[in-house]
Amino acid sequence: MAKTTINQIYKNIFTQEEINSIYNAIEKSHNDSTVVLPIYRQKAYFTDLPQSIKDRVTNLANEIFNKKLKLTEICFANYSMREGMEDPILSPHFDNTFEEERFTIDVQLKSNIKWPIVVEGKPFTLNDNEAVTFSGTHQIHWREDRKFHKDDFIDMLFCHFSEDSDSPLKISLQERMETENSAIFWINKFYQDIMKRLKNE
């Protein structure tokens, strides 16, 4: 289990000017910083954002988690059926590409749908300019099963933080195995629920 697991919704993350600056940066991003991730059925923008945005989310993370943290990854993502994308689905997973614990802030910027984020069985429904916090490396998270229509969309900003230390603790093999076992449980339940829904349609 993560050393720090705070699962809560926070409101009014950015000012409108800050949100505009994020979209301006995305509009100017180059193709080589934009990828479609089929496994998550999202379009991700790994482009640099204004320093004021990075400072804002870092200060928020330090305040929420009560730790000295540094921003290690930040990504803008769009979920929709635009550009031939398949119906978005986000199954239970954890962020297993990181060697050290990550403290995660997921910010919903704009949307025209409700699509709850689920953290270990607990759903969090965000409004625009709200965020939910969790440990992406230690807590299994996903999105509720939902059918997208052609004009549905949701824009997110994923912010990952690690401890601001010269030698942060690595995730142990025991921690990794426990998290993987938890992921298997939630993945099985997720797809069982989908099969039940499809049977009843």
N, C-alpha and C positions, 0 to 999 in steps of 0.2 A: 504494500500500500504506500502511496505517496506520502512523503513527509509533510506536505502541506496541500490539503485538498479543500479549497474554498469554492463551493458551488452556489453562485448567487448572481442575480441580474442587477446590473448597474445602468442608470439612465443618464441621458444628456452627456454622452461621451465627448462629442465635438461641437464646436460652433458651426453655424452654416458656412461661414467663411472657410473653416478648416475642411469641411466636407467638399466644398467646391474645389479646394486646392488638391484634394485626393483625386477627384475626377479629372482635373486638368492634367495631372501627372499621368494618369492612365491613358488619356486621349493622346498624349504625346509619346507614349511608350513605343519602343521598337518591336518589330515582330520577333526578334530573337530573344526577347524577354517575356514572351507570351506563349503559353503552351496549353493544349487541350489534354486533360488528364482523364483518359477513358475510365480508369478504375473508379474515379470519383465523379465522373460525368460532369466535370466543371471546366471552365476556362480560367486559367490562373495567370496572373500578371506579376512576374517577379521583377518589378521595376522599382527604382529608388523613389522614395516619397520625401516630401519636404521635412527638414529637420524638426520643424515645429510639431509635426504629427508624431514623429518618433519620440520626441521629448514628452509629448502629452501622454502617450500610452505608457511610456516607461515610468513616468511619475505616478500614473494611476496604478500600475502594477506594484510599485514599491509600497504605495499606500495600502492597497488591498491585501497583499500577501505579507506585509510587514517585514520585508527583507530588502537587502540591497541587491537589485537585479539589473541585468543588462539585456537589451533587446538583441536577440540573436537571429531571428527570422521574422519577416513581415511579408504578407502576400495578400493581394486583392484577388477575389474570386467571384465569378459570375456563374450562377446556376440558371439555366433556361434551356429551351429547345431551339434556340437560335443557331444559325450556321450549321444546321444538320445534326446538332447534338441529340443524343438519345434522351429519353425520359430520365431526368436526374434521380439517382438513388444513392444514398450514403449508408452503407451497412456498418454494423458495429466493428470498431477497430481501435487501435491505439497508435500513437506516433512512434513507431518502433525504429525509425531511422536515426534517432538521437542517442548518443552515448550517455548524456547526463540528463537529469530531470529537467523537464520543461514546465513552466508555469504559463498557462494559456489564457488569452483574452480573445474571444471571438466577438467581433463587432458587426452588427447588421446595419449597413449604411442606407440602402434603399430596397424596397420590395413592393410587390402588389399581391402577396400571398402570405399566409401563415404556414410556417414549416418548422415545427418545434425541434430543437436540439435536445437529444436525450443523453444524459450522463448517468451511466450505470442504472438505468431503469427509471430515472426521474426526468420528466420533460420540462424544458424551459422554452416558453414561447416569447420571442423577442419582437418588439416594435422597432421601427427605424430609429437609429441613433441610440440603441441599447446594446449591452454586451453581457455575455455570460462568462464566468471564470471556472477553470478546472485545471487539472494536471493532464495534459495531452499524452504524456508518456506513461502514466500510471492508471488513468481512469478510462474505461471503455466508453466511447461516445459514438453517436450516430444521429441520423435524422429519422423521424417517423416516416413510415411508408406512406407515400402520397402520389397521386396521379397529377402530373403536370399537363396544363393546356398550353397551346402554342404561344400565347402572350404572357404566360406566367414567368416571373423572374425574381431572383433575390441576389443582391450584391453584398458580399461579406469582406471584412478585413480580418485576417488571421494574424495574431501577434503572439510570438513565442519568446519566452524569457528564460534565462538561466541565472544561477547565482553569480554575482560579480566577484569572482575569485580567480586567483592565478591557478588554482588546482581544484576545480569543482569535483565533487564526488561522482564517480561513474555509477551507472545503474548496475547493481549486482546481478549475477546469473540467477540467483534465487528470486529477486524482484521480477526479473524478466519472465521467468517460468510461471510465477503466480499470475502475472498480468496476461500472459498467453492463455492460461487455463480459464481465466475469467472471460477473455475474448471468445473462446470456443463456446462457452455457455450462452453468451448473449447472441452470437451469430446463429446458433441453432434455433434459439427462440425467435429471433427476427424472421428467419425464413419459414419457420413453422407457422408464424402468424400470417405471413404473406400467402402461404398455401391455403390456409383456412379462408382468407379473404377471397382468393380466386375461386375457391369451391363454391362460395356463396354468391358470386356475381352471376 
